[in-house]
Amino acid sequence: MSTWIDNFNFEPLIINNKEYIIKPKDILKFESEGNYWHAKKDPSTWLIQTISGFIKQKYKAKSKAVQNEITAHLLGITVKSLDSGLDWNDKYMDWHG
């Protein structure tokens, strides 16, 4: 049986000849009831939001496109799915705000 951290893709990612590596120890601090997986390659929108924020902070000097590619890779989803999850979460928060 896989654990929460096993759902992430920690394989190195190369974008424009630069290698990006995220380690499990960098992500474990985000494990919580709210940051859950529906299944592998199907993160909750809360998890998408959390990991996206982490990547934006870690790679703040990089373009949004690069940040999104790293986040999607780490979560094992497409950039389109990432954008959809972020959009859904933003609308949910606006509705409850």
N, C-alpha and C positions, 0 to 999 in steps of 0.2 A: 504494500500500500504506500502510495506516495504521500509526502508531507507537503505542507504549504509552500515551502521554499523550492521543492522539486518542480513546481509548475513554471518556474521562470526559465528563460533561455539565457544561460550564462556564457554561451559561445562568443568569442570575440567577434566584433563587427568592424568591417573596414569600409569607410566612407572617404572618398577622395584621397586614397593612399594613407589615411590615418586610422590607426586601430583604436577601438573603444572597448574597454573591458570593465564590466561591472562585476563585483564579487558578491557572493552570498552574504558576507558579513555586512556589506553596505545596505542590504535590503532587509535583513532580519529584524531590524529595529521598527519596521513598519507592520510587522505581523500583529493583527488585532481582529476582533470580531467584525469590525466594519470593513476591513480590507481583506475580503475573502474572494475565493475562486468559486464560480459555479461549476467549472470543470477546467481541465488543462486547455489553454488557449481561449478561455472564456472568463476573464477577470470581471469582478464587479465594477461598476462605474466608480465606486469609492476608491477601489484599488487603482484603477486607471488614473484617477485624479491625483492620488497620493504619489504614485510613481512618476507621473508626469511632472509634478512639482519638484520632486527630488532631482530628476534629470535636468530640468530647467535651471535649478540652482547650481548643480554640479557643473553644467556646461553653459553657463550664462553668456560666455563669450561667443558661443556658436549660434548659428542661425536657428530659427524656429523649425525649419525643415529637418536639419540635422538632429535637433533635440527630439523631434517627433519620431524620426527613424530609429533612434537609439531606444526610445521608450517602447515603441511598437515591437522592436526586435526582442527586447527584454521580456515583454509580456507574451510574446509568441502570437501577435495579432498583426493585422495590416494597419497601415497609417489611416486608411479610411475607417476602419473599426475604432481606432484610437480617437479620431476626430468625432465620430458618432457618440462614443461613450462620454467624451468630455462635454460635448454639446448637451447630451441628455442630462448629465449631472448638473451643468450650469442652469438649465431650465428648471430642474427639480429644486435647486436651491433658490432660484428666483421666485418660484411659486410658493415656497415655504418661508420666504424672507419677508 
